[in-house]
């Protein structure tokens, strides 16, 4: 009778040993280091740099919450790395957001790294092996100032005619894999403008940040363009395709009971990420039958309708434009909270 219990204990131990081996491989260790931030142009120390640590191991995929520690007047900050695989996000207004990557040494290396490095200037590659760092090693990181640059945006329709009064929005964001700190860092303000009679307008982009253009106009399909992927960044040519619109009615019902939901909010072109509603968008409420008034929907590739109500979970639904109709409402089912 004792033998099965013994096997269970052995099984548990085996699982814990296996888990320990995995955790050890990804880096359940700690090491004190110091980060030293300096200006890439003149070598001057940079104070008040936020340093956020992101663990690259189990249970620590997200950045630590709370106020980020900052570099002192000498541009220095003492940290304890809590994993062999760690990302450090360095943020300071006016400088390019920078990521320092601490990596474990590759397995099977013939000559393993030894913890002898006491001072390391890792720019511009911005990575270093955990095993090479001695306790208390100083890692110098050079931060580059963000550079403003003009971007001329010219807008045409699909017949090649330049369009005046097209709305152009430029949004800037951090360029880090796992930042989670845009609201605290302080991004450049969002820019909004309209094209002049030549169909063009000049905006300001920021080198070192992600820059997105939104170009839109009533009756046309909105274009979202990443400037980092644009073939020619100084002058961006945008074509707005005119699209058909069709009247329709949308009905919102309870997923479990099928009962219509009165007063539900139904939207197209909903405001997300701080971008104002699309000119072709709208927001309405449902009546006692769970139906919207007659609304216009566009024949675009991603026609997304958002429905929400106080006692229900919000739902975003991809709508098939060909099914839009005033005689047969398009139904959206909401799940109770």
Secondary structure, 3 states (H helix, E strand, C coil): CHHHHHHHHHHHHHHHHHHHHHHHHHCCCCEEEEEEEEECCCCCECCCCEEEEEECCCCCCCCCCCCCEECCCCCEEEEEECCCCEEEEEECCCECCEEEEEECCCCCCCCCCCCCEEEEECCCCCEEEHHHEEEEEEEEEEECECEEEEEEEEEEECCCCECCCCEEEEEEECCCCCCCCHHHHCCCCCEEEECCCCCEEEEEEEECCEEEEEEECCCECCEEEEHHHCCCCCEEEEEECECCEEEECEEEEECCCCCECCCCEEEECCCECCECCCCCCEEEECCCCCECCCEEEECCCCCEEEEEECCEEEEEEECCHHHCCCCCCEEEEECEC
